[in-house]
Every structure is written in structure tokens, then in C-alpha cells.
Amino acid sequence: MKNFSQIKHRIKSISDTRKITGAMETISVAKMRKAMYRCENNRAYYETIRDTVEKIVLCLGKTEHKVFAATESARPAYIVIASDKGLAGGFNHTILEYARREWQACPHAHIFTVGQICREYFAARGVQADISFADASFDPSVSQAARMSKKIYEMFMSAAIDSAYIVFTAWGEHGKMEPTTLRLLPFDRDAVVRQREPSDKDKYMFRELLFEPSAEEVLEQLFPQYLTGVLYGALLQSSACEHSQRRAAMHNATHNANELLSGLTAEYNRARQETVTGELTEIVAAANGVQDDSGK
């Protein structure tokens, strides 16, 4: 039977841990809501830019620009988004194992890591990241996404890479979270033509559109902003999923701590009762012994 000091020490230790996990759960809920709010706001920005690009594509048809070039993806780049911190359940393991399988299909691909855990994961497997973006996953910002998209765009335009993909955890319908691969570059012009049939209003507007100095120059300015919007949205979705998984993990940890405390409290009470009962028994036995000695 454990003594009182051991049981009390465990109760105090678990109580302190429960306070930490409870606080982390509350913080994760707030951060998750913030990330989802920002994601919704970014969606409007991203959809506006993509709509403009689609209109240019539909208007000008075979406008020549390198972002439309179809290649065999001999030199692809994967931007893998994980997290900077742990204690998020299976969040990091799921996305990193998914990214590893994607990379193994093309082992000569460039790897750009977002998050410290992502960089360490690939480094432990002998894969050195070409570029590592630290502190960009936990609390994403537009400036971070712009810095990332600028680097990707420059490498694509200089032919250092011929395609770029984002590997991240997407927030789907009904809160479903799943690893996703999204192509950034090149832009799929044929998919736009197949999926979006111009309306009569669009056809009239397309006849009246003028681009100054040229459509190519407009695209040159627009595409980096488009890439920034896509990257920022992926960072926000990944961040929201991370905080959601961490909230769930901390909720489970708090629940387990409560169950442990309940069991330890019961054990402490039983041990205390047994001790008191034993002491009373000893007192009664001693008293009976004194009475017997007095009677003699």
C-alpha cells in the first residue's frame, strides 16, 4: 500500500498537469476560431483574384505566359506545411507521412518545409529541405505567405523548378480534416476553359476589355498576388486544423487526468480509512491490555 505522501504527490502532480491541459484547450479553441475567421476573409480575396485570372484566360484564349506552360514536372517542388509545435494529436504524423509518400513518388523533387517539426522530420530521414520557412505555420500572416510565394514564383520563372504543389491539411465540410495536395504552378488554363462557360454578359464584357500595357503585364502583376492568396489560405486551414487537433488532444488529456484524480482520491481515502481503523484497533487493544493488567 502506498503511503500518504506518495499518493498526495501524484494527486498534486496530476492536478497541475490538468490545469495546463485545460488552459491549452481553451487557448486552442480561441486560436482555431481566429484562424477560421481569417480563412473566410481570405477566401473572398482569393476568389476575386482567381475570378479575374479566369476572365483574362477566357477573354484572351491562348495568351502566352510561362505560368500556363504544361510540363512533365521533372523538377517539381513540394511546399509541405506542418507545425512548429507538438501536442496536437496525430496532426503532424498524418500530414508528414502523406507528404513523404508524395515525395517518394518523385525523389528528386525540391522540398520546402513550413514548420520546425516538418524540417526535422525530413532531416531525420536524410532529406535536406531546399528552403525552410520557420514560424509561418502557428500564426500565419500575409507577409509570410507573400515571402513564400515570391520565392516560389522566382524559382519557377527562372526554370529552377517546373511545377509547384502545396501539401497541407485542408479543413473540409463538417470539420473534416484530411491531407491534400494542391497544384500552385503551372496554372491549368485548360481546366478553366472546361469548367467555366462564359455567360452572355461575360462575352459582351470580354469584347470591351482593354489591358494596359498588355494582358501579359497584367498577369505578371496578378499571379504573385494569386499565389499569395492560395498559400495564405493553405496556411490558415492548416493552422485551424492544428489548433483543432490540439484542442481535442488537450480535452482528452484533461478527461484522463480527471479520471486519474478520481481513482487516486478514492485510493487516498481508502488508505486513510485503513490507517485510522488500524490506529483505533491498536488503541482499543492497548486499552484492553491495560485493563487486564489492572485486574490482575
N, C-alpha and C positions, 0 to 999 in steps of 0.2 A: 504493500500500500504506500502511495506517495505521501510524503509529509506535506504539511500545510504550506510551507514556503515554496516548494516546487509548484504546487497547484496554483498558488496565488501569483507566482512569477509568470506562469503560462497564461493565466487569465489577463494579467496586465499587458503582456506582450501582444496577445491576440486583440485585445481591446484597442491598443494603439494602432495596430495594423488596420482594424476595421474603420477607425477614424480616417486613415489615409485613403483607403479604397472608397469610402463613402464620399470624401471630398473630391477625389479624382473622377468619380462617376458624375457628380454634379457639374464639374468643370467640363467634362467631355460632352455632356448634353448641351451646354451653352455654346461650346465651340462648334458642335455639329450643326446646330440651328443657324449659327452665324455663317458657316460655310455654305449651307443650302440656300440661305438668303442671297449671299453674294453670287452663287451659281445661277440663280434665277435672274438676277440683274445682268450678269454677263451673257446669258442666253440671248437676250434682246439685242445686245451689241453684236454678238457673233452672227445671229441670223440676219441682221441688217447688212453686214459686210458680205456674207455669203450670197444673199439675195442680189446684191449689186454685182458681184463677180458673175453670178449665173446670168444676169441680164446682159452683161457685156459679152459673155460666151454665146448666148442665143442671138444677140444682135449682130455680132461680127463673124459668127461661124468659125472659120478656120484662122482666127487671129493667131499669129505666130508668137510664141513666147516659150522660154525654156521650161516654165512651170507646167506646161502641157505635154512635155516630151514623154513619150512612152518608152520605157527601157526594160531590160531584163532583170533589173535590180541585182546587178553583180556586186555592187558596193552599197548595200543598204545600211541605214543607221537606225538603231532602236533606242528610243528615249524611254527608259524604264523608271516608273515612278513608284517608290515605296515610301518609307517614313524615316524620320530621324530618331525616333524613339521606339521602345518596345512596349510591353504590357498591353498589347492590342489584340489579344487572342491569336487567331490564325491569319490575321490580315497580311502580314509580311510574308509568311511562309507560302500562302496561296499565290500571291501575285509574283513572287520571285521564282517559284517553281514553274509557273506558267511562262514567265519571261525566259527562263533557262531552256525550256523546250522550244520556244520560238527561235532563240539564238542558235541552238544546236542544229536546226534545220539549215542555217547558213552561218557556219562558224567563223567566216571571215568578215562578218558584219561588224560595224562600229557599234560600240556600246556607250551610251551617255546615261549616267546614273543620276537620279534625283533622290536624295536622302542618304544619310550616313549608313544605314543598315543595308541599303541596296549596294553601295560601293563596297562595303565589307563582305557582302555575300559573294560577289563576283571575284573579288580579290582572293578570297579563301579558296576559290576553285581555279586559280591561276589565270583569271581573265582581268586584265588591267583596263579600267574604263578610259576611253579616249578623253572624255570630259566629265567631271563630277560637279554637279550643282548642289552645293550644301545649303541647308537651312531654307530650302524652297518648298518643302512638302508640308511642314507642320502648319505654317501660317502663310499661304501663298499671297503674292502681290502681283499687280500688273507689271511693275518694273522688272520683277524676276522673270516673268513669262516673256517680256519683251527682250530681255537679255538672252534668254534661251533661244527664242525664235530667230533673233538676229544672227546668232552663231550658226544655227541650222541652215538658214537661208543663204548665208555667205558660203558655206561649205557646198551646198547644192549648186549654187550658181558658178562656183569655181570648179565644179566637177570632182570635188574630193569625195562626194557621195552622189549616188544617182537616185536615191529614194530615202524617205524618212517615215518612220512609224512611231506612234506613241503606244506604249504598253502600260496600262493603268487599270485601277479598279473602278468600274463605272457604277453609278447609282441608277438603278433601273426603276421600273414601276413597282409600286407597293414596297419600296425599300429594299428591293432585291439587289444584291451586290455581286458582281461577277467580273473576273479578269477580262479585259478587252484589248484588242489591237486595232488601232485607228490609223489609217494612212494620212500622213500630212502632205507629202510631196512624192511624185508629181500630182497635180490637180487632175482629177478624172473628168475631162471635158465631155467625153462620150456619154458618161453616166448622167450628166446634167441634161444633155440633149434627149436621152432616152426617157428620163423621169419627168421632165418638165416641158409640157407642150405650151408654147406661147399663146396667150389669150388674144382676142381681137384688140383689146386695149394695149397689150404689150406690143403687138405688131405695129400698131399706129405709133406708139411711143418710140419704138426702135427706129422707125423711119426718120424721126425728128431728132434723134440723139446725135450730138456732136461732142467729140473728145478733143480737148486742148491740153497739151500739144498733140497727143495721139493716144489711141486706146492702149498701146503698149506701155506708154509712160504712166497712164493711169493705173494699169495693172502693176507696174513696177512699184508704185507707191502703196497700192492697196494690199498686195499679197503679204508683206510683212505684218500688217495690222490684222489680216485674216489669220495668219499663223499664230500671232499673239493671242487672239481670241480663242482659238482652238486649244492652245496649250494652257491658257489660264483656266478654261473650263475643265480640262482634264485634271489639272492640279487641284481645283476646288472639289471636284467629285471625289478624287482620291482622298483628299483631306476629310471630307464629310464621312466617307466610308471608314477611314481610320478612327475618327472620333466615335463613330457608332459602334465599331468593334471594341474599342477600348471601354466605352460605356457598358457594353454587355459583359466584358471580362471583369470589370470592377464591380458590377452588380452581382455577378456570380461569386466573386471573391468575398464581398460583403455578406452575402447569404450564407456562404460556407463558414465565415467567421462567426456569424450568429449561432449557427448550429454547433460549432465547436465550443463556444462560450456556454451555450445551454447545457451541453454534456459535462463540461468542466465544473460549472456551478453545481450541478447535481452531484458530481463526484466529490466536490469540496464539502457539500452539505452532509453527504453520507459519511465521509471521513471524519467530519467534525462531530457528527452524532455518535459514531462508533467510539471516538476518543472520550467524549463526555460520558457515554454509557460505561466505558471501561473504568474511567476515574471514579464514577459513582459506585461501581461494583467493588473497586478496591477500598473505597471509604467505608462501605457497608461491611465488607469482610473485616476490615481493621477494627471497626466498632464492635462487631460481634466477638472478635478476638479479645478485645479489652474487657467486655462484659464477662466472658468465660473466665478470664484471669481474675477478675474481681470476685466471682462466685466461688472460686477455689480458696 
